[in-house]
Amino acid sequence: MNNRTFSTSRRLAVLTTAACSLLPLSAGPLRAADEPTAISVPQNAPYLDAHKPIDARVEDLLKRMTIDEKLSLIHGDSKFTTPEIPRLGIPRRWMSDGPHGVREDIGPDTWDPAGRTDDFATWMPVGIALAATWNPDMATAYGTVIGEEALKRGKQIMLGPGVNIMRTPLNGRNYEYFGEDPFLAGRMAVGYIHGVQAQGVASCVKHFAGNNQERQRNSIDVQMDDRTLREIYLPAFKAAVQEGGALAVMGSYNKFRGQYCCENDLLLNTILKGEWGFKGLVMSDWGGVHDTPGAVLRGMDLEMGTGKPYDQYYLAGPFKDGITQGTYPISLLDDKVRRNLYQMFAIGAFDGRGAGSINTAAHQTAARHIAEESIVLLKNENATLPLDTGKIKSIAVIGENAVQHFAYGGQSAAIKAFYETSPLDGLTKRVGPQVDVTFSMGYRQPARRRRGAADTAGVRTSDAATVAPEPDPALVERAVRAARQSDVAIVIAGLNHAFDSEGTDRRDIKLPYGQDALIQAVVQANPHTIVVLMSGGAVEMSSWLGQVPAVVQAWYPGMEGGNAITNVLFGDVNPSGKLPCSFPKQLSDSPAHALNAYPGVDGEEPYTEGLLVGYRWFDTKKIEPLFPFGYGLSYTTFTYSGLKLVKGTDPKGPLLSAQFTITNAGPRDGAEVAQLYVHPDQFALPRPFQELKAFRKVFLKAGETQTVSIPLDRSALAYYDPGKDGGWKAEKGGYDIRIGSSSRDIRLQSVFKLDKTTVEK
């Protein structure tokens, strides 16, 4: 545990009977009515009683705090901490970046590593990989690992998960998020948060809201209509807060309708705290606060990373001056402190938290299982996969990504991993002496360069994405020779964190470093070529996809990724991942690019596509994607039958349940994700052709049949009506209930008739 961490397991034997002398944040006496008296704190103070309700404990402690103590709790005193207040037993509060593990410690006042030897962590598969499992139980397991390791490292708040919707394939942080669909993102977020917070660590969901590109992220002004906001970009946050119980929400860097999101009255006060009843704290992204009035009045509770001396943060000295001068009532400060204390009491910060654990065998197993479930089999002609060591004697492994390590990439998501098993490591360990393995680089990543000054989050823009994709003839020739001399060639292709990174958007969705030409040359030399893609999203494949018999999407699969990839390639694990985002044939097929609505003009970003994000666009506009949302193959086959729609009888229960059977008709055990989409037959306002409203991952033995029942409530049929009597409206009429294996592979359909129109605020 870091030596600056206050040990909350120790009760204070004697509490001081006089106030500690704290350095003033600004000059000027307060009116007596504004400052609480510094009184002695008896050992039996109500706020120290863990059996009392949290709200009562918060109010008791709040009234005992001086104004300086209150102010110290709402802004950082280092890059990732708020100070302890020994007089009251308030511990130093440590935060850490995520969301794929607990980030290494840095110096208190610098972004440089602290050089510790006890800040290694388990590197989990990235967020989009977790979403590709379509398994909320995996999300809970994931969060449990993060929470246990954060607890061991003495952290109170973990900065994750990220739930921003994939609006464009170019966003450099897509790999951290849960894909293009708000319902899927919400289900994964809820599981993740439950796992983290069950360990006594607060989860901070981010980045609220409309943070869907890294280009101009600190200044772009996002413009979207109310329906787009409510139906696409807010639901995952709402689920995280109301169902997941997230104790913190992080504001984003961008503006929304002219106000910075960390000082946005509509987002923070009206919607988050008002409509959703959020009781936790709103935290700024590092450097996301720009002035004192905006932060004080528009909902910011904890200011972090502002590029100023700590006592001159906008919620420090300037805020105190405003209180002293009567500009702001003390009630605004009290509300912010109340929310910060609520978070601390909710995780047991005053009551003695558990010990936690780090890099356990269970954590490693969880990392591997999640990676295995995340891998998506995109193509498998002629049963090329799984591989059989009894039938092959030699394998050529080609591509720098076969030996590349990814844990320390991506800026704020970087993890100092205990180890990282590469694909080449996993393959050679799996085949042992039975099969000869030859490795050939095939391509080489140019030296990665960062340009420009670091921003307040320590991020500089990368220029790697502008490197021309020219192949190295010598490396290609060696790779072709290795492929020709082997029974099977496996090209480990894709991107790296020069492209999938905070602070940088991709320029296109092409494979860099001449990999398209490399794959074409390899498959011509050996038709038994398998391509494994490692990336945070879609890449173009048109130049070689028709020639290659098998393609696997492996994302950035965490520290056990090499073993997970190998287990899928050799059939030790039957792939069950499904795409959480559409893969377009070309970038111009994607909505924001088809409409020239990215990256914005004159500092404004119009979300011209509105509701038609991802598959909603492809399905409504009848554009064929390369691979559709929800798509993923298996080594077995699944059949669907017998759909029945059963209307609910409990007015407080589901509106209906979709009941059907799934049979594993193939020779291997496997898992299928049954996806439920709703298509309205008629509607007063434009709606997407269909929308995901439920799913269920079903695990079946070979030959097994299961009956699946998926409940739907009225909200699954509703859209947001922004009119004067607006709210969530489910219109009377027919709704096609569509059950399928992907958004473009619908197996069962039936119509549900809603008897009357309903509106909920």
Secondary structure, 3 states (H helix, E strand, C coil): CCCCCCCCCCCCCCCCCCCCCCCCCCCCCCCCCCCCCCCCCCCCCHHHCCCCCHHHHHHHHHCCCCHHHHHHCCECCCCCEECCEHHHCECCEEEEECCCCCCCCECCCCCCECCCCCCCECCCCCHHHHHHCCCHHHHHHHHHHHHHHHHHCCCCEEECCECCCCCCCCCCCHHHCCCCCHHHHHHHHHHHHHHHHCCCCEEEEEEECCCCCCCCCCCCEEECCHHHHHHHHCHHHHHHHHCCCCCEEEECCCEECCEEHHHCHHHHHHHHHHHCCCCCEEECCCCCCCCHHHHHHCCCCEECCCCCCHHHCCCCHHHHHHHHCCCCCHHHHHHHHHHHHHHHHHCCCCCCCCCCCCCCHHHHHHHHHHHHHHCEEEEEHHHCCCCCCCCCCEEEEECHHHCCCCCCCCHHHCCCECCCCCHHHHHHHHHHHHCEEEEECCCCCCCCCEECCCCCCCCCEECHHHCCCCCCHHHHHHHHHHHHCCCEEEEEEECCCCCCECCECCCCCCCCCCHHHHHHHHHHHCCCEEEEEECCCCCCCCCCCCCCCEEEECCCCCCCHHHHHHHHHCCCCCCCCCCCCCECCCHHHCHHHHCCCCCCECCEEECCCCCCCCHHHHHHCCCCCCECCCCCECCCCEEEEEEEEEECCCCCCCCEEEEEEEEECCCCCEEEEEEEEEEECCCCCCCCCCEEEEEEEEEECCCCEEEEEEEECHHHHCEEECCCCCEEEECCEEEEEEEEEECCEEEEEEEEEECCCEEEC
